[in-house]
């Protein structure tokens, strides 16, 4: 329990540092361009602690679900004093505004890359080209499924064991169809209850064809409904060289390659995000929780605790790196009040003024954010609602990686 609580605390701290660095990216670049930073806060809501240094108030707020960097004159509707006017963001060149607005995103990407580099040279990154040939790790009996985590008791060696399959056999094909990995083996057997199949295996260089009668068992779908499935009583052996450790120089290209994979996965996750929300709502009322669904600070910290409890520090740090990538790409969504929404407005001003110049007109000045207020409020309300729903799900039915 002590290791679990340590992991929860460390991952929560990691999230807080991630948010702090994101906002620090905005703050430092704003100052570099002579903009006035009024407030730099971690959290929202009532102030828990604050201190003023120069023109900036630093503080912690009661709700640790984000943070903000208040830069004077972020929009034309943001009142500024006569003393602040020369330092207002809205009065700076468009490219400086874009850099400041995107600096939080850039900071999170850099933090994620640095974490992955450290993991690469210490405990290693997933091997991009492992040998995934399905290899038997265990031969067992088969039985019906009782609930999401439990199978009925059984005895014997199971259909595969009775057919002569041994631990260490490499499954090359089923009924002549090549098997790319153990997941394909499982999915193929699953659809063949009661049938006879031929497993082609490689046993130390000898190729054998073993006839196996697939047993019919009861399995439960994600909603808990029973269905008939096939089982032969095999489990996968660990993939050899699944993790690869690199030297300081070799880790550079490996880190960038793995970063690309995580960023691609993050983009796909963001695209699927809206479709995952109904499942989160259903989980509040008892449905099975999707381990690949959205998690809040609460849920992510609990998963961090599970990882530390099992000494899976490399996965812990890769998860924190992935969180940085998610925060970066999520903030690029071109909708206010996200950073991407503000960047989109600045770029729209630039494009608009370009066409005005072609027509012989003067620049129209900063955009009127009052017209965007309904969209901003709607987006903020949506994010707040989703956040609360995910937090509730993480409390009553949290994601558990290890059952």
C-alpha positions in Angstrom: 0.0 0.0 0.0 2.9 2.4 0.7 4.3 2.0 -2.8 0.8 2.5 -4.3 0.3 5.7 -2.3 3.8 6.9 -3.3 3.0 6.3 -7.0 -0.3 8.2 -6.7 1.4 11.1 -5.0 4.3 11.1 -7.5 2.0 11.0 -10.6 -0.2 13.8 -9.2 3.0 15.8 -8.6 4.1 15.0 -12.2 0.8 16.3 -13.5 1.2 19.5 -11.4 4.7 20.0 -12.8 3.4 19.4 -16.3 0.8 22.1 -15.9 3.3 24.4 -14.3 5.8 24.0 -17.1 3.1 24.6 -19.7 2.1 27.9 -18.1 5.8 28.8 -17.5 6.4 28.4 -21.3 3.8 31.1 -21.9 5.2 33.3 -19.1 8.9 33.2 -20.1 8.2 33.8 -23.8 5.8 36.6 -23.0 8.5 38.3 -20.9 11.1 37.7 -23.6 8.9 39.8 -25.9 8.3 42.5 -23.4 4.8 41.5 -22.5 3.4 42.1 -19.0 2.5 38.9 -17.0 0.0 39.8 -14.3 -0.6 36.4 -12.7 0.9 32.9 -12.9 -1.3 30.4 -11.1 -1.5 26.6 -10.8 -5.1 25.5 -10.3 -8.4 27.3 -10.5 -10.9 28.7 -8.0 -10.2 30.3 -4.6 -6.5 31.2 -4.0 -4.7 29.0 -1.5 -1.4 30.8 -1.5 0.1 33.7 -3.5 3.1 36.0 -3.5 3.8 39.1 -5.6 7.2 39.6 -7.3 7.6 42.6 -9.5 4.6 42.9 -11.8 3.6 39.3 -11.4 1.5 37.5 -8.7 2.4 33.8 -8.3 -0.1 31.5 -6.7 -1.8 28.2 -6.0 -5.6 27.8 -6.3 -7.9 25.3 -4.7 -8.8 23.2 -7.7 -5.7 21.5 -9.1 -7.2 20.8 -12.6 -5.2 23.2 -14.6 -3.5 26.6 -14.5 -3.3 29.9 -16.2 -0.9 32.7 -17.1 -2.6 36.1 -17.2 -0.9 38.3 -19.8 -2.0 41.9 -20.0 -4.0 42.6 -23.1 -4.4 39.1 -24.5 -7.4 40.4 -26.4 -8.6 43.9 -27.4 -11.4 43.5 -24.9 -9.0 43.0 -22.0 -8.7 46.3 -20.1 -5.2 47.6 -19.7 -3.8 50.6 -17.8 -1.8 53.3 -19.5 1.3 51.9 -17.9 0.5 48.3 -19.2 -0.4 49.4 -22.8 3.1 49.3 -24.3 3.5 45.7 -22.8 0.0 44.4 -23.8 0.0 41.3 -26.0 -2.5 42.7 -28.4 -0.2 45.5 -29.3 2.7 43.2 -30.2 3.5 41.8 -33.7 1.3 38.8 -34.7 4.3 36.4 -34.8 5.3 37.2 -31.2 1.7 36.5 -30.1 1.7 33.2 -31.9 5.0 32.1 -30.3 3.7 33.1 -26.8 0.4 31.3 -27.4 2.1 28.1 -28.7 5.0 28.1 -26.2 3.0 26.0 -23.7 2.4 23.4 -26.3 6.1 23.4 -27.3 7.2 23.1 -23.7 5.0 20.1 -23.1 6.4 18.4 -26.2 10.0 19.1 -25.1 9.2 17.8 -21.6 7.8 14.6 -23.1 10.8 14.1 -25.4 13.2 14.6 -22.5 11.4 12.1 -20.3 11.5 9.5 -23.1 15.2 10.1 -23.7 15.9 9.5 -20.1 13.8 6.3 -20.2 15.6 5.1 -23.4 19.1 5.3 -21.8 18.0 4.0 -18.4 15.4 1.2 -18.6 14.7 1.2 -22.4 11.9 1.9 -24.8 9.6 -0.6 -26.6 11.5 -2.2 -29.4 10.0 -1.0 -32.7 10.8 -4.3 -34.4 10.3 -7.1 -31.9 9.8 -10.8 -32.9 6.0 -11.1 -32.3 5.7 -14.7 -33.6 3.1 -16.2 -31.3 4.9 -18.3 -28.8 3.3 -20.5 -26.2 4.0 -19.4 -22.6 1.5 -21.7 -20.8 -0.7 -24.7 -21.6 -3.8 -24.7 -19.3 -7.3 -26.1 -19.0 -10.3 -24.1 -20.2 -13.5 -23.1 -18.5 -16.4 -20.7 -18.6 -16.1 -17.0 -17.6 -17.9 -16.0 -14.4 -17.2 -12.3 -14.4 -14.9 -9.7 -15.9 -11.9 -11.0 -13.9 -12.8 -14.6 -13.0 -12.9 -18.0 -14.8 -14.5 -21.1 -13.4 -12.1 -23.6 -11.8 -11.0 -26.5 -14.1 -8.5 -29.3 -14.3 -6.4 -31.0 -17.0 -4.2 -29.8 -19.7 -6.9 -28.4 -22.0 -7.5 -29.1 -25.7 -4.1 -27.8 -26.9 -2.2 -29.8 -24.2 -4.1 -33.0 -25.1 -3.1 -32.4 -28.8 0.6 -32.2 -27.8 1.3 -28.5 -27.8 4.2 -27.6 -25.5 5.4 -24.5 -23.8 7.9 -22.7 -26.2 6.2 -23.9 -29.4 5.9 -21.1 -32.0 2.5 -21.1 -33.6 3.1 -20.4 -37.3 -0.4 -21.1 -38.7 -4.0 -22.3 -38.0 -5.5 -24.4 -40.8 -2.8 -23.0 -43.1 -3.5 -19.4 -42.3 -0.3 -17.6 -41.1 -0.5 -16.1 -37.6 1.1 -12.7 -37.2 0.9 -12.5 -33.4 -0.8 -14.2 -30.4 -3.8 -11.8 -30.6 -4.6 -13.2 -34.1 -4.3 -16.7 -32.6 -6.8 -15.8 -29.9 -9.2 -14.1 -32.2 -9.1 -17.0 -34.7 -9.8 -19.6 -32.0 -12.5 -17.5 -30.4 -14.6 -17.8 -33.6 -14.2 -21.6 -33.9 -16.0 -23.2 -30.9 -16.5 -26.9 -31.3 -14.4 -27.2 -34.5 -11.3 -29.1 -35.3 -8.3 -27.0 -36.3 -4.7 -27.8 -37.2 -2.0 -25.8 -35.5 1.3 -25.6 -37.4 4.1 -25.1 -34.8 7.8 -24.6 -34.9 9.4 -26.7 -32.1 13.1 -26.0 -32.1 13.3 -26.1 -35.9 10.9 -29.0 -36.4 7.6 -28.1 -38.1 4.7 -30.0 -36.7 1.0 -30.1 -37.6 -1.1 -30.8 -34.5 -4.9 -31.4 -34.6 -6.7 -29.6 -31.9 -10.4 -29.7 -31.0 -11.5 -26.2 -30.0 -13.7 -26.4 -26.9 -16.9 -24.3 -26.6 -16.9 -22.1 -23.5 -19.0 -19.1 -22.3 -17.4 -15.7 -22.4 -18.8 -12.2 -21.5 -18.8 -9.2 -23.8 -17.9 -5.7 -22.5 -21.6 -5.2 -21.4 -21.5 -8.5 -19.4 -23.7 -10.5 -21.8 -22.7 -14.2 -22.3 -21.8 -15.6 -25.7 -20.3 -18.9 -27.1 -16.6 -18.8 -27.8 -13.8 -21.1 -28.7 -10.8 -21.9 -26.4 -7.9 -24.2 -26.6 -6.0 -23.4 -23.3 -2.9 -21.4 -24.5 -1.4 -18.2 -23.2 1.4 -16.1 -24.7 5.0 -16.1 -23.7 6.6 -12.7 -23.1 7.8 -11.2 -26.3 11.7 -11.4 -26.4 13.5 -8.1 -26.8 10.2 -6.2 -26.3 12.2 -3.4 -24.6 15.5 -2.1 -25.9 18.0 0.0 -24.0 20.1 2.6 -25.9 23.3 4.4 -25.4 23.3 8.3 -25.1 23.8 8.8 -28.9 21.7 5.9 -30.1 18.9 7.1 -27.8 18.4 10.3 -29.8 16.9 8.8 -33.0 15.1 6.1 -31.0 13.5 8.8 -28.8 12.3 10.8 -31.8 10.9 7.7 -33.5 9.0 6.7 -30.3 7.8 10.3 -29.9 6.3 10.1 -33.4 4.5 6.9 -32.5 3.1 8.5 -29.3 2.0 11.7 -31.1 0.3 9.7 -33.7 -1.5 7.7 -31.1 -2.4 10.9 -29.2 -4.0 12.3 -32.4 -6.0 9.2 -32.9 -7.1 9.3 -29.3 -8.2 12.9 -29.5 -10.2 12.0 -32.7 -11.9 9.2 -30.8 -12.4 11.2 -27.6 -16.0 12.2 -28.1 -17.1 8.6 -28.8 -15.5 7.5 -25.5 -17.6 9.8 -23.3 -20.8 7.7 -23.4 -18.8 4.7 -22.1 -17.5 6.8 -19.2 -21.0 7.8 -18.3 -22.1 4.2 -18.4 -19.2 3.2 -16.2 -20.5 5.5 -13.5 -23.6 3.2 -13.4 -21.7 -0.1 -13.3 -20.6 -0.8 -16.9 -17.1 -2.1 -17.5 -14.6 0.7 -17.7 -12.6 1.1 -20.9 -8.9 1.0 -20.0 -8.2 3.1 -23.2 -10.9 5.7 -22.3 -10.5 9.2 -20.8 -9.1 9.6 -17.3 -8.9 12.6 -15.0 -6.1 13.7 -12.7 -7.6 11.3 -10.2 -7.7 8.3 -12.5 -4.3 8.9 -14.0 -2.8 9.2 -10.5 -4.4 5.9 -9.4 -2.9 4.2 -12.4 0.5 5.7 -11.6 0.1 4.1 -8.1 -0.5 0.7 -9.6 2.6 1.0 -11.8 4.8 2.0 -8.9 3.4 -0.7 -6.8 4.6 -3.2 -9.4 7.9 -1.3 -9.9 7.0 -0.5 -13.5 8.9 2.8 -13.4 9.6 2.8 -17.2 5.8 2.6 -17.9 5.2 5.2 -15.2 7.5 7.7 -16.9 6.3 6.9 -20.4 2.7 7.5 -19.2 3.8 10.9 -17.9 5.4 11.7 -21.2 2.2 10.7 -23.0 0.3 13.0 -20.8 2.5 15.9 -21.8 1.9 15.1 -25.5 -1.9 14.9 -24.9 -1.9 18.2 -23.1 0.1 19.7 -26.0 -2.1 18.5 -28.8 -5.3 19.0 -26.9 -4.4 22.7 -26.4 -3.9 23.0 -30.2 -7.6 22.3 -30.9 -8.6 25.6 -32.6 -11.4 26.4 -30.3 -11.5 29.0 -27.5 -10.5 29.1 -24.6 -7.8 26.7 -25.7 -4.4 28.0 -26.9 -5.3 26.7 -30.4 -8.4 28.9 -30.4 -6.3 32.0 -29.6 -3.7 31.1 -32.2 -6.5 30.6 -34.8 -7.8 34.1 -34.1 -4.4 35.7 -34.5 -3.8 33.9 -37.8 -7.3 34.9 -39.0 -6.4 38.5 -38.3 -3.3 38.1 -40.4 -5.1 36.5 -43.3 -8.0 39.1 -43.1 -5.6 42.0 -43.2 -3.7 40.5 -46.1 -6.9 40.5 -48.2 -7.7 44.0 -47.0 -4.3 45.2 -48.2 -5.1 43.7 -51.6 -8.2 45.8 -51.7 -6.3 48.9 -50.6 -7.7 49.0 -47.1 -5.9 49.5 -43.8 -5.6 46.7 -41.3 -8.8 46.2 -39.3 -7.0 45.8 -35.9 -7.5 43.1 -33.3 -10.5 40.8 -33.5 -13.5 41.4 -31.4 -13.6 38.6 -28.9 -17.0 39.5 -27.7 -18.4 37.8 -30.8 -16.6 34.6 -29.7 -17.9 34.7 -26.1 -20.9 32.4 -26.7 -18.6 29.8 -28.3 -16.0 30.3 -25.5 -18.6 29.9 -22.7 -20.1 26.8 -24.5 -16.7 25.2 -24.9 -15.7 26.0 -21.3 -18.9 24.5 -20.0 -18.5 21.4 -22.1 -14.9 20.9 -20.9 -16.0 21.4 -17.3 -18.9 19.0 -17.6 -16.8 16.3 -19.2 -14.1 16.8 -16.6 -16.6 16.3 -13.7 -18.1 13.2 -15.4 -14.6 11.6 -15.8 -13.6 12.5 -12.2 -16.8 10.8 -10.9 -16.1 7.8 -13.0 -12.5 7.7 -11.7 -13.9 7.6 -8.2 -16.7 5.1 -8.4 -15.4 2.9 -11.2 -11.7 3.6 -11.8 -9.5 2.2 -14.6 -7.5 -0.7 -13.2 -4.6 -2.0 -15.3 -4.1 -5.1 -13.1 -7.6 -6.1 -12.1 
